[in-house]
Amino acid sequence: MLSYRHSYHAGNHADVLKHLVQVTILDYLLQKDKPLCYHDSHAGAGLYSLGSEHAQKTAEYQQGIGRLWQYQPTSAPLARYLALIKNLNPDNSLAFYPGSPKIAALMLRPQDTIQATELHPSDYPILQSQFARRRRSRIENIDAYAGFKAMLPPLDKRGLVLLDPPYELKTEYTDLVAGLSEAYRRFPQATYAIWYPVIERPAVEAFISAIVATGIKNQLRIEYCPCPDKAGFGMSGSGMLVINPPYTLADSMREALNELAPLLAEPTPATPEAARLLWQVSQLVGE
Ligand SMILES: C[S@@+](CC[C@H](N)C(=O)[O-])C[C@H]1O[C@@H](n2cnc3c(N)ncnc32)[C@H](O)[C@@H]1O
């Protein structure tokens, strides 16, 4: 049943977008001294070797972080994200890529809490071992949505909840909408970041409409498709739907995506106008 392994995909263009948004949100939340809680519902293994058999088999990272990691960015969000990747690879060769819980661990302070759920029997122990010595962490081998019921709301009254299912089954879309509603009911002050793939355009729009229809306010859509539409035959891009985004997030992402869009695009856009068509940042529901 659990066939998805993120080790085949770590560092691809979808991870770049997801983690760029994650880092930018956490950076904002970290401006205040008050402790925060980071909750990762589909956490993966936490750290990925790009020399592994899995990563080498697909080589997806080569069209993602592989193209970027030595680039000198001008926008602050892209600079912050790339600095994390460079710090993890001090030897001037790209050997490791951090997953979302590892990024949180690299950024958060001792007073902040990290919660994560991961179901896969092989990935969970790898993840868990990285947090064995961190206080204020709770890493569970349970279903994401059982995790919301068991762990939310946290003691800290603010934070980020990342929802990043593999979407291998059609039911994962409806499960996510129901799970999000439950999490939001328990922890409405949090920022929520929901990753989604762009595979078939009508299915994407139906999914976005279902999240809008929850009635949850303040929803921001951030999407980037570096490849042309493959009409259902693969992922052309991905998006992050962010609930309760920091008020600075939309502008930060416009600046970052303007710079990022041509760098990962396949084929390279002929003009800045063509690159501009690859991404969108739009407020779906007001505050
Ligand atoms: C896309 S990967 C996560 C990647 C990770 N968030 C990152 O950015 O580094 C999705 C993960 O969800 C796990 N998973 C699938 N269904 C799950 C469920 N119902 N509850 C918890 N984890 C689940 C998979 O085993 C997989 O590791």
The ligand as an SDF file (V2000), in Angstrom:
LIG
                    3D

 27 29  0  0  0  0  0  0  0  0999 V2000
    5.8780   13.6150   -0.2210 C   0  0  0  0  0  0  0  0  0  0  0  0
    6.4950   12.5970    1.0390 S   0  0  0  0  0  0  0  0  0  0  0  0
    6.9330   13.7080    2.3210 C   0  0  0  0  0  0  0  0  0  0  0  0
    8.0920   14.6000    2.0360 C   0  0  0  0  0  0  0  0  0  0  0  0
    8.4340   15.5470    3.1560 C   0  0  0  0  0  0  0  0  0  0  0  0
    7.2760   16.2670    3.6280 N   0  0  0  0  0  0  0  0  0  0  0  0
    9.4740   16.5370    2.6890 C   0  0  0  0  0  0  0  0  0  0  0  0
    9.1190   17.6060    2.1620 O   0  0  0  0  0  0  0  0  0  0  0  0
   10.6610   16.2670    2.8590 O   0  0  0  0  0  0  0  0  0  0  0  0
    5.0290   11.9060    1.7000 C   0  0  0  0  0  0  0  0  0  0  0  0
    5.2520   10.9670    2.8850 C   0  0  0  0  0  0  0  0  0  0  0  0
    3.9830   10.6570    3.4750 O   0  0  0  0  0  0  0  0  0  0  0  0
    4.0250    9.3360    3.9740 C   0  0  0  0  0  0  0  0  0  0  0  0
    2.6300    8.9330    4.1390 N   0  0  0  0  0  0  0  0  0  0  0  0
    1.7600    8.4670    3.2130 C   0  0  0  0  0  0  0  0  0  0  0  0
    0.5390    8.3260    3.7320 N   0  0  0  0  0  0  0  0  0  0  0  0
    0.6260    8.7230    5.0360 C   0  0  0  0  0  0  0  0  0  0  0  0
   -0.3230    8.8510    6.0940 C   0  0  0  0  0  0  0  0  0  0  0  0
   -1.6040    8.5210    5.9290 N   0  0  0  0  0  0  0  0  0  0  0  0
    0.1000    9.3130    7.2760 N   0  0  0  0  0  0  0  0  0  0  0  0
    1.4060    9.6590    7.4660 C   0  0  0  0  0  0  0  0  0  0  0  0
    2.3430    9.5610    6.5100 N   0  0  0  0  0  0  0  0  0  0  0  0
    1.9660    9.1160    5.2990 C   0  0  0  0  0  0  0  0  0  0  0  0
    4.8140    8.5930    2.9300 C   0  0  0  0  0  0  0  0  0  0  0  0
    5.3760    7.4050    3.4760 O   0  0  0  0  0  0  0  0  0  0  0  0
    5.8720    9.6210    2.5190 C   0  0  0  0  0  0  0  0  0  0  0  0
    7.0540    9.4600    3.2460 O   0  0  0  0  0  0  0  0  0  0  0  0
  1  2  1  0
  2  3  1  0
  2 10  1  0
  3  4  1  0
  4  5  1  0
  5  6  1  0
  5  7  1  0
  7  8  2  0
  7  9  1  0
 10 11  1  0
 11 12  1  0
 11 26  1  0
 12 13  1  0
 13 14  1  0
 13 24  1  0
 14 15  1  0
 14 23  1  0
 15 16  2  0
 16 17  1  0
 17 18  1  0
 17 23  2  0
 18 19  1  0
 18 20  2  0
 20 21  1  0
 21 22  2  0
 22 23  1  0
 24 25  1  0
 24 26  1  0
 26 27  1  0
M  CHG  2   2   1   9  -1
M  END
$$$$
